[in-house]
Amino acid sequence: MPSLNKYIPFEAWIAYRYIKFKQKNSFISFISTTSMVGIALGVSALIIIMSVMNGFQDELRTRILGVASHIEITSSNNTLAHWEDLTKKLQGVSDVKGSAPYIDGQGMLVSEYGSQGIMLRGISPELESNVDDLEKKVKVGHLSDLKAGTFNIILGIDAAKQLGIVVGDKVNILIPQGSYTPAGTFPRMRQFNVEGIFEIGMYEYDSGMALMNLEDAQKFLQMHDTVSGVRVKIDDLFLAPAVAQRLSNKLSESGLFYISDWTKKHSNFFSAVKMEKRVMFIILTLIIAVAAFNIVSTLVMAVTDKRSDIAILRTYGAKPKSILYIFIIQGSLIGIIGTVAGAFFGIAISLNIQAIVPFIEHLFNVQFLSKDIYYISEVPSKLLLTDVIAITSISILLTILATIYPSIKASSTSPAEALKHD
């Protein structure tokens, strides 16, 4: 059976032997191993952080748009009349999947255990499924329980816990619109029946929003037959700006409408998340760079240690270019092994982080993301192939760059000078 050495360049074979066999100088071996481990840690950390940032961004977008909307159509004074005619016009627009009216208002929820501010959302239970998956978020009860004239409400789970409210209780809601009496002006107040509990998974909504029937909201907030606006759901949420522009052109003939999409309404927030992701990428790439450039010191010491070997190779006819390739391949192998190991561990952890983090939290009795501080309480992860390719490519590129100077120094070694000192 022919030897494998016949099928690989001798430069690669020698570089492999330099890595495989233990160096006479143990310190060089230590630096080489440290560089390899550093690259592996940097690559794995970068893959994990990018996956968590991707998951965080995707999870927030999903949860926010589960309550908000892809596109909202309102008027300048926040009251929209004849919304039924508007929804009929939207049915013929391409990319529009559905629409539903809504009413927004502010109030104060009062129970025997306390009070807190609340955002009132009037919805049509029959049409709400056209624009979101709110029905799936209701843990107790159903959206269909919000029947007109019953003045029923569905509360967020955190608001219910804070005020000691359970399904079946009656609560009072005060709103700023005043009731005029001979004794003066008083805030309007009405008693509502708690018929359900929902959980969006975001503290902002779970602790500060109450759902009620659209007609009940019109009566309570004295909006008569108007609504605050119409929510629109489209096929591809990333096409929201283009669809919003088309709707603006189409509806401009019908009257004055204000049309906004989710990219504008939450632009600052998602821009901040995107910027954080870029900054984390740069910072962790510098960690990989530090580990990669440790290879410079490794190869410089290896070149000094192998001066006699280089001289012997040169006397046997090896060209300077071959010596250059030997040390480039040696340094590159260190970087590639570290990169592959880091990518393996990074991918493995990213794919299982939703099981790993709860285990660590349970083991040490801690919670990394407190629900009342952060938008979400779980650590999400979304691994993208493009991120893995970019990270591994940068790591290998930095490694190759780190090998250039020591390799050039090795190739310029004079055989006579090297042998004279040995």
MOUR-V171837 format. One record per residue. N is the residue number from 0. RES is the residue in one small letter. SS is DSSP state (~ for helix, > for strand, _ for the rest). OMEGA is omega in whole degrees, -180 to 180 (none if undefined). NEAR is the number of other ideal C-beta (glycine too) atoms within 10 Angstrom. Layout:
n->[N & N]
res->[RES & RES]
ss->[SS & SS]
omega->[OMEGA & OMEGA]
near->[NEAR & NEAR]
//
This chain:
n->[0 & 1 & 2 & 3 & 4 & 5 & 6 & 7 & 8 & 9 & 10 & 11 & 12 & 13 & 14 & 15 & 16 & 17 & 18 & 19 & 20 & 21 & 22 & 23 & 24 & 25 & 26 & 27 & 28 & 29 & 30 & 31 & 32 & 33 & 34 & 35 & 36 & 37 & 38 & 39 & 40 & 41 & 42 & 43 & 44 & 45 & 46 & 47 & 48 & 49 & 50 & 51 & 52 & 53 & 54 & 55 & 56 & 57 & 58 & 59 & 60 & 61 & 62 & 63 & 64 & 65 & 66 & 67 & 68 & 69 & 70 & 71 & 72 & 73 & 74 & 75 & 76 & 77 & 78 & 79 & 80 & 81 & 82 & 83 & 84 & 85 & 86 & 87 & 88 & 89 & 90 & 91 & 92 & 93 & 94 & 95 & 96 & 97 & 98 & 99 & 100 & 101 & 102 & 103 & 104 & 105 & 106 & 107 & 108 & 109 & 110 & 111 & 112 & 113 & 114 & 115 & 116 & 117 & 118 & 119 & 120 & 121 & 122 & 123 & 124 & 125 & 126 & 127 & 128 & 129 & 130 & 131 & 132 & 133 & 134 & 135 & 136 & 137 & 138 & 139 & 140 & 141 & 142 & 143 & 144 & 145 & 146 & 147 & 148 & 149 & 150 & 151 & 152 & 153 & 154 & 155 & 156 & 157 & 158 & 159 & 160 & 161 & 162 & 163 & 164 & 165 & 166 & 167 & 168 & 169 & 170 & 171 & 172 & 173 & 174 & 175 & 176 & 177 & 178 & 179 & 180 & 181 & 182 & 183 & 184 & 185 & 186 & 187 & 188 & 189 & 190 & 191 & 192 & 193 & 194 & 195 & 196 & 197 & 198 & 199 & 200 & 201 & 202 & 203 & 204 & 205 & 206 & 207 & 208 & 209 & 210 & 211 & 212 & 213 & 214 & 215 & 216 & 217 & 218 & 219 & 220 & 221 & 222 & 223 & 224 & 225 & 226 & 227 & 228 & 229 & 230 & 231 & 232 & 233 & 234 & 235 & 236 & 237 & 238 & 239 & 240 & 241 & 242 & 243 & 244 & 245 & 246 & 247 & 248 & 249 & 250 & 251 & 252 & 253 & 254 & 255 & 256 & 257 & 258 & 259 & 260 & 261 & 262 & 263 & 264 & 265 & 266 & 267 & 268 & 269 & 270 & 271 & 272 & 273 & 274 & 275 & 276 & 277 & 278 & 279 & 280 & 281 & 282 & 283 & 284 & 285 & 286 & 287 & 288 & 289 & 290 & 291 & 292 & 293 & 294 & 295 & 296 & 297 & 298 & 299 & 300 & 301 & 302 & 303 & 304 & 305 & 306 & 307 & 308 & 309 & 310 & 311 & 312 & 313 & 314 & 315 & 316 & 317 & 318 & 319 & 320 & 321 & 322 & 323 & 324 & 325 & 326 & 327 & 328 & 329 & 330 & 331 & 332 & 333 & 334 & 335 & 336 & 337 & 338 & 339 & 340 & 341 & 342 & 343 & 344 & 345 & 346 & 347 & 348 & 349 & 350 & 351 & 352 & 353 & 354 & 355 & 356 & 357 & 358 & 359 & 360 & 361 & 362 & 363 & 364 & 365 & 366 & 367 & 368 & 369 & 370 & 371 & 372 & 373 & 374 & 375 & 376 & 377 & 378 & 379 & 380 & 381 & 382 & 383 & 384 & 385 & 386 & 387 & 388 & 389 & 390 & 391 & 392 & 393 & 394 & 395 & 396 & 397 & 398 & 399 & 400 & 401 & 402 & 403 & 404 & 405 & 406 & 407 & 408 & 409 & 410 & 411 & 412 & 413 & 414 & 415 & 416 & 417 & 418 & 419 & 420 & 421]
res->[m & p & s & l & n & k & y & i & p & f & e & a & w & i & a & y & r & y & i & k & f & k & q & k & n & s & f & i & s & f & i & s & t & t & s & m & v & g & i & a & l & g & v & s & a & l & i & i & i & m & s & v & m & n & g & f & q & d & e & l & r & t & r & i & l & g & v & a & s & h & i & e & i & t & s & s & n & n & t & l & a & h & w & e & d & l & t & k & k & l & q & g & v & s & d & v & k & g & s & a & p & y & i & d & g & q & g & m & l & v & s & e & y & g & s & q & g & i & m & l & r & g & i & s & p & e & l & e & s & n & v & d & d & l & e & k & k & v & k & v & g & h & l & s & d & l & k & a & g & t & f & n & i & i & l & g & i & d & a & a & k & q & l & g & i & v & v & g & d & k & v & n & i & l & i & p & q & g & s & y & t & p & a & g & t & f & p & r & m & r & q & f & n & v & e & g & i & f & e & i & g & m & y & e & y & d & s & g & m & a & l & m & n & l & e & d & a & q & k & f & l & q & m & h & d & t & v & s & g & v & r & v & k & i & d & d & l & f & l & a & p & a & v & a & q & r & l & s & n & k & l & s & e & s & g & l & f & y & i & s & d & w & t & k & k & h & s & n & f & f & s & a & v & k & m & e & k & r & v & m & f & i & i & l & t & l & i & i & a & v & a & a & f & n & i & v & s & t & l & v & m & a & v & t & d & k & r & s & d & i & a & i & l & r & t & y & g & a & k & p & k & s & i & l & y & i & f & i & i & q & g & s & l & i & g & i & i & g & t & v & a & g & a & f & f & g & i & a & i & s & l & n & i & q & a & i & v & p & f & i & e & h & l & f & n & v & q & f & l & s & k & d & i & y & y & i & s & e & v & p & s & k & l & l & l & t & d & v & i & a & i & t & s & i & s & i & l & l & t & i & l & a & t & i & y & p & s & i & k & a & s & s & t & s & p & a & e & a & l & k & h & d]
ss->[_ & _ & _ & ~ & ~ & ~ & ~ & _ & _ & ~ & ~ & ~ & ~ & ~ & ~ & ~ & ~ & ~ & ~ & ~ & _ & _ & _ & _ & _ & ~ & ~ & ~ & ~ & ~ & ~ & ~ & ~ & ~ & ~ & ~ & ~ & ~ & ~ & ~ & ~ & ~ & ~ & ~ & ~ & ~ & ~ & ~ & ~ & ~ & ~ & ~ & ~ & ~ & ~ & ~ & ~ & ~ & ~ & ~ & ~ & ~ & ~ & ~ & ~ & ~ & ~ & _ & _ & _ & > & > & > & > & _ & _ & _ & _ & _ & > & _ & _ & ~ & ~ & ~ & ~ & ~ & ~ & ~ & ~ & _ & _ & _ & _ & _ & > & > & > & > & > & > & > & > & > & > & > & > & > & > & > & > & _ & _ & > & > & > & > & > & > & > & > & > & > & _ & _ & _ & _ & ~ & ~ & ~ & _ & _ & _ & ~ & ~ & ~ & ~ & > & > & > & _ & _ & ~ & ~ & ~ & _ & _ & _ & _ & _ & _ & > & > & > & > & > & ~ & ~ & ~ & ~ & ~ & ~ & _ & _ & _ & _ & _ & _ & _ & > & > & > & > & > & > & > & > & > & > & > & > & _ & _ & > & > & > & > & > & > & > & > & > & > & > & > & > & > & > & _ & _ & _ & _ & ~ & ~ & ~ & ~ & _ & _ & > & > & > & > & > & ~ & ~ & ~ & ~ & ~ & ~ & ~ & _ & _ & _ & _ & _ & _ & > & _ & > & > & > & > & > & > & _ & _ & ~ & ~ & ~ & ~ & ~ & ~ & ~ & ~ & ~ & ~ & ~ & ~ & ~ & ~ & ~ & _ & _ & _ & _ & _ & _ & > & > & > & > & ~ & ~ & ~ & ~ & _ & ~ & ~ & ~ & ~ & ~ & ~ & ~ & ~ & ~ & ~ & ~ & ~ & ~ & ~ & ~ & ~ & ~ & ~ & ~ & ~ & ~ & ~ & ~ & ~ & ~ & ~ & ~ & ~ & ~ & ~ & ~ & ~ & ~ & ~ & ~ & ~ & ~ & ~ & ~ & _ & ~ & ~ & ~ & ~ & ~ & ~ & ~ & ~ & ~ & _ & _ & _ & _ & ~ & ~ & ~ & ~ & ~ & ~ & ~ & ~ & ~ & ~ & ~ & ~ & ~ & ~ & ~ & ~ & ~ & ~ & ~ & ~ & ~ & ~ & ~ & ~ & ~ & ~ & ~ & ~ & ~ & ~ & ~ & ~ & _ & ~ & ~ & ~ & ~ & ~ & ~ & ~ & ~ & ~ & ~ & ~ & ~ & _ & _ & _ & _ & _ & _ & _ & _ & _ & _ & _ & _ & _ & _ & _ & _ & _ & _ & _ & _ & ~ & ~ & ~ & ~ & ~ & ~ & ~ & ~ & ~ & ~ & ~ & ~ & ~ & ~ & ~ & ~ & ~ & ~ & ~ & ~ & ~ & ~ & ~ & ~ & ~ & ~ & ~ & _ & _ & _ & ~ & ~ & ~ & ~ & ~ & ~ & _ & _]
omega->[-177 & 180 & 178 & -178 & -179 & -173 & 177 & 178 & -177 & 177 & 180 & -179 & 179 & 178 & 179 & 179 & 179 & 179 & -175 & -176 & -178 & 180 & 174 & 178 & -176 & -180 & 177 & 178 & 180 & 179 & 179 & 179 & 179 & 178 & -180 & 180 & 179 & 178 & 179 & 179 & 180 & -180 & -179 & 179 & -179 & 178 & -179 & -179 & 179 & 178 & 179 & 179 & 176 & 179 & 179 & -179 & -178 & -179 & 179 & 179 & -179 & -177 & 179 & -178 & 173 & 179 & 177 & -178 & 177 & -179 & 176 & 177 & 180 & 175 & -175 & -179 & 176 & 173 & -175 & 179 & 177 & -179 & 179 & 178 & -179 & -180 & 177 & 178 & -178 & -177 & -178 & -178 & 179 & -180 & 178 & -178 & -178 & 180 & 180 & 178 & 176 & 174 & 176 & 177 & 179 & 179 & 176 & 180 & -175 & 173 & -179 & -179 & 179 & -179 & 177 & 178 & -177 & 174 & -179 & 179 & 175 & -177 & 172 & -176 & -179 & -175 & -173 & 180 & 178 & -173 & 180 & 179 & -175 & 179 & -179 & -179 & 180 & -176 & 179 & -178 & -179 & 176 & 180 & 176 & 179 & -180 & -180 & 177 & -179 & -176 & 174 & 176 & 173 & -174 & 171 & -173 & -179 & 176 & 179 & -180 & -176 & -177 & 177 & -176 & 175 & 179 & -177 & 178 & 173 & -179 & 177 & 176 & 177 & 177 & -176 & -179 & -172 & 170 & -175 & -180 & 176 & -179 & -179 & -179 & 180 & 175 & 178 & 180 & 177 & 178 & 179 & 177 & 179 & -176 & -179 & 178 & 176 & 178 & 179 & -175 & 176 & -174 & -179 & -179 & -176 & -179 & -172 & -180 & 176 & 180 & 176 & 180 & -177 & -178 & 177 & 178 & 178 & 180 & -176 & -178 & 178 & 179 & 178 & -178 & -178 & 175 & 178 & -180 & 179 & 177 & -176 & 175 & -179 & -176 & -178 & -175 & 180 & 175 & -176 & -180 & -179 & 179 & 178 & 178 & 178 & 179 & 179 & 178 & -177 & -174 & -178 & 180 & -175 & -178 & -178 & 178 & 174 & -176 & 178 & 177 & -174 & -179 & 177 & -175 & -179 & -174 & -179 & -178 & -177 & 174 & 178 & 178 & 180 & 178 & 177 & 179 & 179 & -179 & 179 & 179 & -179 & -178 & -178 & 174 & 176 & 176 & 177 & -180 & 179 & 180 & -179 & -177 & 167 & 178 & 178 & -180 & 178 & -177 & 178 & 178 & 178 & 178 & 178 & -178 & -175 & -179 & -179 & 177 & 179 & -180 & 180 & 178 & 179 & -180 & 176 & 173 & 178 & -179 & 177 & -180 & 179 & 177 & 177 & -178 & -178 & -175 & 173 & 180 & 179 & 179 & -180 & 178 & 177 & -180 & -178 & 179 & 178 & -179 & -180 & 179 & 179 & 179 & 179 & -179 & 179 & 179 & -179 & -179 & -179 & -179 & -177 & -174 & 180 & 173 & -178 & -176 & 177 & 178 & 179 & 179 & 179 & -177 & -177 & 178 & 178 & 174 & -176 & -178 & 178 & -174 & -178 & 177 & -177 & -179 & -180 & -175 & 177 & 177 & -178 & 178 & 176 & -176 & 179 & 179 & -179 & 178 & -180 & 180 & -179 & -178 & -180 & 179 & 179 & -180 & -180 & 179 & 179 & 179 & -180 & 178 & -179 & -178 & -170 & -176 & 180 & -179 & 177 & 179 & 179 & -177 & -179 & 180 & 178 & -179 & -177 & 180 & -178 & -178 & -179 & -177 & -179 & none]
near->[3 & 6 & 7 & 8 & 10 & 7 & 8 & 11 & 13 & 13 & 20 & 16 & 16 & 20 & 21 & 15 & 11 & 21 & 17 & 8 & 9 & 8 & 18 & 9 & 14 & 9 & 11 & 21 & 16 & 12 & 21 & 23 & 13 & 14 & 26 & 24 & 15 & 20 & 31 & 23 & 18 & 26 & 31 & 23 & 19 & 27 & 26 & 21 & 18 & 25 & 23 & 21 & 21 & 19 & 20 & 22 & 18 & 13 & 19 & 19 & 18 & 13 & 18 & 20 & 18 & 18 & 19 & 16 & 26 & 25 & 27 & 21 & 24 & 19 & 16 & 8 & 9 & 14 & 15 & 22 & 14 & 12 & 21 & 11 & 9 & 21 & 19 & 10 & 14 & 18 & 9 & 8 & 15 & 8 & 16 & 21 & 13 & 17 & 23 & 23 & 24 & 23 & 26 & 16 & 20 & 12 & 22 & 15 & 24 & 17 & 18 & 10 & 9 & 10 & 14 & 13 & 12 & 25 & 15 & 22 & 22 & 25 & 23 & 20 & 20 & 11 & 17 & 22 & 16 & 16 & 26 & 20 & 12 & 19 & 13 & 10 & 21 & 18 & 12 & 17 & 17 & 12 & 21 & 12 & 19 & 26 & 13 & 15 & 9 & 14 & 21 & 19 & 25 & 28 & 29 & 25 & 19 & 21 & 23 & 26 & 14 & 16 & 20 & 11 & 20 & 11 & 16 & 8 & 16 & 11 & 22 & 15 & 23 & 17 & 19 & 11 & 15 & 11 & 12 & 8 & 8 & 4 & 6 & 8 & 10 & 11 & 13 & 16 & 14 & 14 & 10 & 21 & 14 & 21 & 25 & 20 & 22 & 25 & 15 & 18 & 18 & 23 & 19 & 15 & 24 & 23 & 21 & 16 & 21 & 23 & 26 & 25 & 24 & 23 & 17 & 22 & 24 & 18 & 15 & 23 & 22 & 10 & 20 & 9 & 11 & 18 & 26 & 22 & 25 & 24 & 23 & 28 & 20 & 24 & 11 & 11 & 17 & 11 & 14 & 23 & 13 & 13 & 22 & 22 & 12 & 16 & 22 & 13 & 10 & 15 & 17 & 11 & 6 & 11 & 11 & 9 & 18 & 14 & 22 & 15 & 23 & 22 & 16 & 14 & 16 & 16 & 11 & 9 & 14 & 16 & 11 & 10 & 16 & 12 & 10 & 13 & 18 & 10 & 10 & 16 & 18 & 9 & 11 & 19 & 19 & 11 & 16 & 26 & 18 & 14 & 27 & 29 & 16 & 20 & 29 & 17 & 16 & 27 & 29 & 17 & 17 & 24 & 22 & 14 & 15 & 26 & 18 & 13 & 18 & 23 & 20 & 15 & 20 & 20 & 12 & 8 & 7 & 19 & 11 & 14 & 10 & 16 & 25 & 20 & 21 & 29 & 28 & 23 & 22 & 28 & 28 & 21 & 19 & 27 & 26 & 18 & 15 & 28 & 27 & 16 & 17 & 28 & 20 & 14 & 17 & 27 & 17 & 14 & 19 & 25 & 13 & 12 & 19 & 13 & 8 & 15 & 19 & 14 & 10 & 11 & 15 & 10 & 8 & 8 & 6 & 8 & 14 & 12 & 15 & 9 & 16 & 10 & 9 & 14 & 17 & 16 & 15 & 18 & 18 & 20 & 23 & 16 & 19 & 13 & 8 & 8 & 21 & 19 & 11 & 15 & 25 & 19 & 11 & 18 & 27 & 19 & 12 & 21 & 27 & 17 & 16 & 26 & 25 & 15 & 13 & 24 & 23 & 15 & 16 & 25 & 21 & 11 & 18 & 12 & 17 & 9 & 10 & 18 & 15 & 9 & 8 & 9]
//
